[in-house]
Amino acid sequence: MRVPALNQVFGGKVARFADVLDLETRTLHTEVDVPNPEYVLMPGMYAMPSWCWSGRRGRLSLPVARERVRREATVLVVNANNEIEKRAVTIGMRTPQRVEIKSGVAEGERAVAGNGGGLRAGEKVQPQAAPAVAGGGA
């Protein structure tokens, strides 16, 4: 978590969370244990949390724009013949920026950037590499 008042980043681990999700705000009360051996963190300070995917080793994640879970859990990939394939995927954890892919796409496969609205399964394409995104992915 980033603490703006200190201009520092601190690591922590989720310790406890409530069983109730507030559907109106889409929030869940969560407690995070953060080591504070030098007592620089004080009560009332604000922190900006972020999730680290490193604890989910062996799992792929894609930027949210590359998956279509709002309507259906699918990802468009480019196969070895440079043709579009529509794959059903199993979704895991989500953050506002990324979604975990538990199955359906293998590491090293090429996912279509954006929503791919104009692409159809079987269509031939000329793939271009997208800029690397921090946090892993396919």
C-alpha positions in Angstrom: 0.0 0.0 0.0 1.1 3.5 -0.8 0.9 6.1 2.0 0.8 9.5 0.4 1.6 11.4 3.6 4.9 9.6 3.9 5.5 9.1 0.2 6.3 5.5 0.9 5.1 2.1 -0.1 4.6 -0.7 2.5 3.9 -4.4 2.1 1.3 -6.3 4.0 -0.9 -9.3 4.0 -4.7 -9.7 4.2 -5.4 -10.9 7.7 -9.2 -10.8 7.9 -12.2 -9.8 5.9 -15.9 -9.4 6.5 -18.4 -12.0 5.2 -20.7 -9.3 3.8 -20.2 -7.5 0.5 -21.8 -4.1 0.3 -23.5 -4.4 -3.1 -24.2 -0.7 -3.3 -20.5 0.3 -3.0 -19.0 -3.0 -4.1 -16.8 -3.0 -1.0 -15.7 -5.5 1.6 -14.3 -4.6 5.0 -10.8 -6.0 5.0 -7.9 -5.8 7.5 -4.4 -5.9 6.3 -1.4 -6.6 8.6 1.4 -4.2 7.8 4.8 -4.4 9.6 5.5 -1.1 11.3 8.8 -1.7 13.3 9.8 2.0 13.2 6.4 3.3 14.0 6.1 5.6 11.0 2.5 4.6 10.3 0.1 6.4 12.6 -3.6 6.1 13.3 -5.7 8.1 10.8 -3.3 8.0 7.9 -4.7 7.2 4.5 -3.3 4.4 2.4 -3.9 3.5 -1.3 -4.0 -0.3 -1.6 -2.9 -2.3 -4.6 -2.9 -6.1 -5.1 0.2 -8.0 -5.9 -0.3 -11.0 -8.3 3.0 -12.6 -7.2 1.1 -14.8 -4.7 -0.8 -16.4 -7.5 2.1 -18.1 -9.2 1.3 -20.4 -12.0 -1.7 -18.3 -13.0 -2.0 -16.0 -16.0 -3.6 -12.5 -15.9 -4.7 -10.2 -18.7 -5.5 -6.6 -18.7 -9.3 -6.2 -18.3 -9.6 -4.7 -21.8 -8.5 -8.0 -23.3 -11.3 -10.1 -21.8 -15.0 -10.1 -22.2 -16.4 -11.3 -18.9 -19.2 -8.8 -18.7 -21.2 -10.7 -21.3 -19.4 -14.0 -21.5 -16.2 -15.4 -20.2 -14.2 -15.5 -23.4 -10.8 -14.3 -24.7 -9.8 -13.9 -28.4 -6.4 -15.4 -29.1 -4.3 -15.6 -32.3 -3.3 -19.2 -33.1 -0.2 -20.5 -34.8 -1.8 -19.9 -38.2 -2.5 -16.2 -37.4 -6.3 -16.9 -37.2 -8.6 -15.7 -34.5 -9.9 -18.2 -32.0 -12.6 -17.5 -29.4 -11.8 -19.3 -26.2 -14.0 -19.9 -23.2 -12.0 -19.1 -20.0 -12.4 -19.6 -16.3 -12.0 -16.4 -14.4 -10.3 -16.0 -11.0 -9.4 -12.9 -9.0 -10.0 -9.5 -10.5 -8.7 -6.0 -9.9 -9.8 -2.9 -11.8 -6.9 -3.3 -14.2 -6.4 -7.1 -14.5 -8.3 -10.4 -14.4 -6.9 -13.8 -13.6 -7.3 -16.5 -16.1 -7.5 -19.9 -14.4 -8.0 -22.0 -17.6 -8.7 -21.6 -21.3 -5.5 -19.7 -22.3 -2.0 -21.0 -21.9 1.1 -19.1 -21.1 2.8 -17.8 -24.2 -0.4 -17.6 -26.3 -1.2 -14.3 -28.0 -4.3 -12.6 -26.7 -6.1 -9.9 -28.7 -5.8 -6.4 -27.2 -8.9 -4.4 -26.8 -12.4 -5.9 -27.0 -11.8 -7.3 -30.5 -15.4 -6.3 -31.5 -14.6 -6.3 -35.2 -12.9 -9.7 -35.2 -14.5 -13.1 -35.9 -13.4 -16.6 -35.2 -11.4 -18.0 -38.1 -10.4 -14.6 -39.5 -6.8 -14.2 -40.6 -4.9 -11.4 -39.0 -1.4 -9.9 -39.0 -0.6 -9.8 -35.2 1.6 -7.0 -33.7 3.1 -7.1 -30.3 1.5 -4.8 -27.8 3.7 -3.0 -25.2 4.6 -5.1 -22.2 2.3 -4.5 -19.2 3.6 -4.6 -15.6 2.2 -7.4 -13.6 2.5 -10.3 -16.0 0.0 -11.7 -18.4 -0.3 -13.7 -21.6 
